[in-house]
Every structure is written in C-alpha cells, then in structure tokens.
C-alpha cells in the first residue's frame, strides 16, 4: 500500500534555527538536477520541501504557515517539512504544531488507536522537532510500534491488518532508528531482512523509494539502479501514479536517491530567548498557566508557555499584525476575545510588537473586551536538581492571598535509571482567604514529563488551604529505565488563587 494513502499533503513569527541534516552512510550518485528543477515548480507540498532540502536546496516554507491541517498525519507532515527547512514547528506557523500533535495522543499512542501510520510519522515528527526519545509520548509510541511488528518483520497500516506493507515497514524502521534503536537491535534487524526480500520484487516507485531510505537509515547499502532508471526527461520519477501524485512520488525518490532518510532534518530544542518575565494566562474557567519564562515579546509569552503547560493556541495574521484568537477552547467571537496587559496596564501596541524588559509581568486573559484586568497571583519557585548516574519564603502577597514554602530547593541527589527520587516541602496559607495552589514545571524533560506532586502528575496538582492552614506535599521523581545520564535542573512554580 502506498504511503500517499497514509499521509495527506498538509499544511507568526519566523525563528531561524540550526538544522541538522541527516545523511546516510552511503551517497547515491544519481544526477538529480532535472528532478530538483521539476520539484521547484511544485513546491507547496511538505514532501517536496523535504526532498529539496535533501537535494541541497533551500526551499521557501512560507506556505506552511497557513497550510490547512486537520488530522494527526497532516500535522506530522508539516512538522517534518518545517524541521527539514530549519524552521521551528512550535513558533513558525500560526499555532504550536508540536502542542497540537500532542493533543492527538490517546491510549499511549498517537492518533487513531486502530492505525499505525500516525505513530510512525508521529515519532519521526517529534524527533525532528528536537523532542527527546525519552519523552513519554515518544517512548509510549515506540513501544506501541514494536508491539505490532508482524512475524515476518514487517508492519502494516493498521493494527488489525494481516498483510505486510513495505512502505509502512520502512516508515517504522526509520521511526525506531530516529528514537535511538540501533541497527543491530533484533526488531530492526528482522525488519531489514524483510525489506531486503521485497526491494527487488514488483514494488512501485513510491514503495521502492521508502524501502531504500529505510535501508540507508539502518546502515545498509541498498541498490538504487531500478529507481534511477524511472527518471524521465522532465525529472519526474514515477511509474504508475496519476499526475496529481507525481510531485509527491518524485519527492520520495529524490530523498532516497540523495542517500537520505526521514526525518530529513532535526531542529534542536532551544531555550527561549529574551528576558525573564512573569506571566499569567487566564481563560474563561480560570488559570491556564502561570510562572516565569524567557521571552522577547508579549506574544512570545503564549508560544513559550505552551511548551510548559501543554495548551494549544492559534495566532491569526491580520492587517494590524498578529492576533491571538484562541487558546484551548476559548476562541474569540463577538465581543469577547483574548487581551493582554503588562504591569497592570493595557499597551497601545500589538502583543507581537511589545518588547519586554526584565521583570515585566504579563497577563493574558479571555473575556468581554471591557473586562477588568485580572490580578497577578502570588507565586513562589522551588529549584529542582537531580543527577542521573549510569545502570520557602513568602513569595508575594495581595490583600487577601499569600503563602510561604519552607524550602527553596529540592535536591533529589544521585539517581539511577529505574529508581525513584523522593522529597517533601510544606506550604502555609499566610493570607486571610482560603486558596487553591496550582503548579507549573520548567527545565529538563525529566521534570516536565515525570515529576509527581501529591501522588499525581504536577499538571493535576491542586491543593486547597484555608487561612492559616499548612500542608506537606510529597514530591516523587521516577526515572525511566533508559533515561540519559547527567545533571538535570528545573523549577516548580506554585501559584495561589482564591478558592471557589
């Protein structure tokens, strides 16, 4: 079954990043100049963008800012193309594509639980955007993929399909290799045997291209003679597809004949730039996210905070500049929308143009356009440290809200993979009103993905305290069995709101 049936051709502020282009162990020697010229005339296609990068070109990725996307595979194709082009999928388009793709996660896999293709391309997409293989979503999807390998070493398109699919097997191999599986791993080795057995059979050009790329990714040296022979005088490389599919099919072949595989490029995760600013994002039903984060503009607060708290957002280009029209389920309509304030005042310029200075307090809030500006909640931070080795002061107070924590740092010490670090801290309500304490976590992925407060993920933490009451909070840090060694740092930010 062809990959063209698996992924649709999908599709504000540009960020220029270093892109790591992945090169196979062997370089195909086909003259691809005519194919490059052909693809340059058909550029508004994520697969074409990846192919042009693989061939050493610098394609225009502007169309990916507004390309229509609805399914998980739509987002995966756009992420792979943006990463190949050196653009950050979190910030380049009108929404955070990584957060959006994570919204498709269910039952420890990506997208439809009955399908496998969205997991193959999902792992490739996340890895291309610099998401660690130890990230819970990636690790769970890798396990899901491995669990559905068939006895002959192949994979199919769906979990209940009994046939062997060369395209899907190729995608699975590249996904697992991108997530750190070695070419000698039994799962990869078994799949390679299958791919070699079908490469010289009656594969169509698209399937053959995917098999060649997968073999390159597994450190093999596949033959490409037949694939090269399919190139016509215009540079098109295809054998049986309709005219509408020729650019995509040619793109697959160009990537393979360039000696490349997926993901074509990886954009490293970068620490947000700018100054440290305090922020609150408040939706129609309460606080969505709060804390401190590096940002350049007030609009960047939303983009950068989404990577901490995992919410989705949408920014629309207008004649007046970038306009934030949605966060989560709160979408601007009628006389209600998203507004922002800095240091308690509404600026006279758009959020994308407002340059922050260190110490600014930025509030994003949803409601009627004449709604009062919310009050920044009291917050306090706790530094986190942990070293992975081989196999409270009063923070702030309003008229009625205040709290204190009995320590400023949690040192989990030296932990081994598979072990659990534990600690505790005590919080006391120093205000005159009952409060609810919430949390956010920044720093290394081990804290953002695995830290638990009060026996639940920090994202679910919610502690009610009456005036004068205190409570001891247990903190746990389970270390995955394969987590990379090294010293890890992070921060918990606690904030208080009036209890309902």
N, C-alpha and C positions, 0 to 999 in steps of 0.2 A: 504494500500500500504506500503510495507516495506521500512524502512529507507535506506536499502542497495541500493535502486534505487535513493536515494536522494543525497548521498554524495559518491564520488569516494574515493578509498583508495589513498590518495595523499602523497605526499610529494610534517676572518671566525674565528671567534674567539669566543670561548665559554665564557659565563659570568655566574657564579654560583650565583643564587639568592635564597632568601627565597621563598618557595611556600606554599600557604595556601591551604590545602586540605579541601574540603567541605564535611561535614559529616551530614547525615540525622538525624532526631530526633530519629529514631529507628534503631537498628542494626540487620540485618538479620543474622541468626545463621547457615547458610549452611556451610559445610566443603568444602572449595574451593581449597584445596591443589592440587588435581589432575587436576583441571581446570587451576590453575596457571602454573603447570608443562607443560600442553599442550600448553598454550599460550606462554610460554617462548621459545618454539620450533618454534613459528610462530610470531616472534617479529617485523618484518619490516612492520608494519601496525599501523597507528595513533590510531585506536580504540583499538587495542591490547595494545599499550603503555598506553593509559588511563586506561584500565582495570587492568593492572599490578600495576599501581600506586594506584588505588582504593583498590586493594587487599594487599597493604602494601609493594609492591616490589619497586626496584629502577632499572627500565629498561634502557637499552642503547638506547639513542635517536640519536646517530650519523647519522643514515641513513636519518634523517630528514634534514640534512644539504644539501643534494643533491637530495632529492626526487622530481620527476617530478611533476610540478603543472601548470595547465592552467586555470581552471575555478575558480570562487569565492569559490565554495564549496571545491575545492582542498586546497586552502589556508586556509579556515576555519578549516578543519580537522587537518592540520599541526599546526596551531596556538593553537588549543585546546590541542593537544598532547604535544607540547613543553611547554605550560604553566603548564600542569599537571606534567610534568617531571622537572619543576623548571628551564627551560631554557627561556631566553628572546627571544621572536619571532622577535624582532627588530634587533637583532645582531647575533643570533646563526647560522642562515642559511647564504647562500651566498647573500641574499638580505633581505631588511627590509620587513618582511611579513605583518606587520601592514600597512605600507605605500602602499604596493601592493594591499592589500584588499581594502583600501580606494579608490584606483583607479577604482574599480568596482562600486562605488557609482554613481547612476544616479536617477533623478526624486525623490529625497528624500527617497530612499530605496537602498538596496544593491543588485547588480547583475541584473538579468533579471526582469524587472517590471511586467512580467506576472507570475512570480513564487514567492512563499512564503518561500520555504525551505531555500533559500540562505539568507533570512532575519533572520529566526530563528537561524540558525547556525552562521550567521554573528554577531548578538548581543552577542551570547554566546562566540564567539571567541574574540571580542573586550573586553568584560568584563573580560575574562580570562587573558588578557594581561594587565589588570590594567587601561583600558580606562574607564573614568568616565561615569556613566549613563547620566550625563548632557551634554556629548559631543554631538554636533549637529547630527553627523551621527547615533549614538546610539538612541538619542531621536526621530529623524525622523523615524527610522526603527521601534521603539516601537509603534509609532502612526500608522504606516503602517500596522503592525501586528494586532493591536487592531481593526482597521477599517475593517479587513477582517475576523473577527470571525463570524461563522455562527449562526443561531438562536438556534441550539441545544447546543451551547457552544463549538463546535469543530472548527477545521481548516482543510483545505485541502492542497494539494501540490501546487496548482496554484490558481491564483486569480479568474479564471473563472470556476473552478471545483465546482460542486454542491455536491459531496459526502463528507462524514465525514471520516477523516483519523486519526485513533488512534495514529500512530507514529508521524504525524505532529502536532497533538494537544498536545502530550506530549512534543515535542520539543518547541512548542510555549509557553507552561506553564513555562518550565524551562528558556527560554529566558526572559520572562517577570519577573519572580521571580529574575533572576540574575540582572535585570535592576532596581530592587527596588520595584516592585509591591508586596503588602502584600498578604498573603494567604486569607485575608478577602475581598480583592478587588473584586467587582462584576464580573469582567472579569475572574479572576482566579477561583472564586467560581463556576461560571457557567461551566467552563471547567472541574473542578474537578467532578462535578455531571455527566458530560458526560463520563469521564474516568472511574469512578466507575461503570457506567452502562455497559461498554464494557469489563471490566477486566476479568470477569468470563464467557465471551462468547467464541466463537471459534477463539480467537486470535492465531496467530502463535507465536513461542517463541520470535522472534525479537520484534514484536509489544508488547507482554506482558512485556518484559524487559523494553522497553521505557515507558510504562504506569506506571510500578512500580516505576521507577526512578522519573518520574514526580510527582507521588503522594507523594513520600518522600520529594521532593522539596517544595511541598505545605503543609508540616507539617502533612501529613496523615500517617496512619499506614497500608499499603496495605498487603494483604496476598501474600505469595510467595511459598505456598506449591506446586502448579502445576508447577511452573518454576523450583523449585528444583528437582522435580520428573523426569525432562527431562535429567538430567545429566547421561551420560553413564560411563562405567568403565574407559575410557580414559580421562574423564573430559570434554568432549565436551557437550555443552548444546544447542541442536537444535532439530527440529522435522521434517522439510521438505525441507531444503535448499540443494543446490548442495555442493559438497565437497569444492569447492573454496570459498564458503561463510562461512563455518563452523567457522574459526577463528574469523571473524567479529561478527557473531551471538553469539558465545560463549563470546566474549568480552562484548557485550551489556548485556548479562545475568550476567556476573561476577560483572559488575558495579552495577546492580540492586540488586543482592544478597549480595553485600557488604554494602547495605544500602546507596549507594551514588547516586549522580545525576550530571548533567552537569551544568556548567563546573566543571570537576573533581578537578581542581586546579586553583588558581589565582596567577599570578606573579605581585606583587605590582609595580607600576610605581616608578622608582628610578631616582634621579638626576644623570646625567652623572658624572663619577668620573674623576680625573686627575687635570690638571692645566687649568687656563683660557687662552685661545688662541684666537687671532683674525683670521678670515678666510674669504676667497673669493672663491666661486665656480662659474667658468665662462664656459659656454657652447659655442657651435658654433654660437649661435644667441645672446649671451650677458650674463649678470649676472643672475645666477640661485638663489643664496643665498649668504648672507654675514652677518657678525655680530661677536659676541664673544660667545664662548661656552667652557664648561669644556670638556677636552678630554685627553686621555693618549697618544695615538699615532696619527700620521698624518692620518692614515686610519680611526681612530675613528671620526675624524672631519666630514667625509662624513656620517657615520652612525648616529651621534648625530644631525647633521644639518638637516638630512632628516625628523626628528620629528618636526622641527621648520618650515621648508618651504614646507614639503609635497611632495618632489620629490622621485622618485623611483631610485634604483641603483642595480647593480649586481657586486659581487666580485667572481672571479674565483680562485680556488686553482691551483697553478702551482708548478713545481719543484723548482722555485725560490721564492715561497711564495705566499701570497695573492696578486691578481692583480685586480684592479678596471677596468672593461672593459665596463661599461655602467652607465650613469646617464641620466634618462629620455630617450629621443630619440637619444642621442649621444652615439653611440656604436663603440668601437674600430674596425677598419678594415683597411687593407692595411698599409699605412704609417702614419695613424692618430690614435690617442688614447688619453687617459687621462694621464696627467702628474701632478706632484706636485712640489712645491718649498716651502722652509721655509726661511723666512727672505731674500727673493730675490735670493736664490741660490738653485740649484737642488741637493739634497742629494745623496750620493752614496749608500744608503741602501733602501730597500723597505719601502713603507709607513707604513706597519704593524709593522715594526721593529724600526721606527723612534720615539724615546721617546721625547715628547715635554717638554719644560720648560716654566714657566710662562712668558707671554708676547710675545711668538712666533707668527709670522704672517705667516699663511699657505695659499697658493694659489693652488687650483686645477683648471686645465684648459684643454680644449679639442682642439686638432688641430694636424697639422703635427708634427712629433717628433723633428723637428728642429725649431719649433715656438718659438719666444721670450717669456720670462716670463712676464705675464701681471703686471700692477702696481696695488697695493692695493688701493682701492678707499678711499677717505675721508669719515669718519663715525662719527656719534655722537649718544649718547644714552640718552633716557629720561626714568627715573624710573616711574613706574606706581603703584599706590596703590588704593585699594577700600575695604571698609568694608561692607559686606552683612549682614544686620540685619534681624531678623525674620519679617512673614506676618505682554638758550643756549650760551654756549661759543663756540668759534672757536674750532672744534674738530680735525682738521687736514687740511693740505693744500699741494697740489702739485704745480708744476709750473703754472698750469692753472686752477686747481679745488680747490675750498674752499667754505665753507658755515658756517653759525652760526645759532644757535637756541636761542630764548630769554628766555628759562627756562630749568631746568634740571630735574624737577619732576612734574608729574600730579597727584594730589590727588583728586580722584573722590568723596571722603568722604563716608558718610554712606548711603548706597543704600538698598532699599527693593526689594525683588523678584518682578519682573514685572515692575520695574521702569527703567529709563534711566539716566545714568550719562553723563554729557557733560563738555567739556573743550576745550581750544584752545591754539595754540602756533604759533609763527611767525618764518619763516625761511628766511634767506637772503643769496643770492649768493655773496660771497666775492671774487670770482675768476675772471679771465679775459675772461672766456669762458662760453657759455650757458651750463647748466647742467640739468640732469634729476635726481630727487630724488626718491628713492625706499625705501621700508621698510621691516623689519622683526620684529617679536614679540616673546619673550620668557617669561616664567613664568607660572602662573596659567592658567588653561584651559579657564577660563572665558575671559581672554585677547586674548589667541590664537584662540579661536573659535568665539568670538563675537565683538571684538574691530573693530570700523569703523574709517577710516580717510577720510575726504573729501567726506562723504556720501557713501562710499563703503567699503567693507572689506579691511583691511590693505594689504591683498595679492594683491589687484588690484591697490593699491595706486601708482601713477606715476605723479610727479609734475615737470613741465618744468619751469625753471627760467633763464632769461637772465642775463648777467653780471650786478651786482648792483641791480637787482630786488629782491623784497621780497614778501612773500605771507603768509596769515594767514590760518592755517589748523584747521578745526573743528574736534574734536575727540568725538566719541559717544561710550558709553558702555551700550548696552541693557542687562539687567539682566533677564535671564529666570525665569519664574514663580516658578519653583521648585528648584532653584539653592541653594546648601548648604550654610549655614551662615558661617561667619568667615572673617578674614582679608586676602585679596588676594594681591599678589605682582607680578610685571612683569617688562619688559623693552621693549621699542620700540628702535630699531636701525635703523637710517636713513643713507643711503649712496648715494653718488653722482657719476654719470658717465657723460662723455661728451655727450651732446645732439646730436642726429643724424641729 
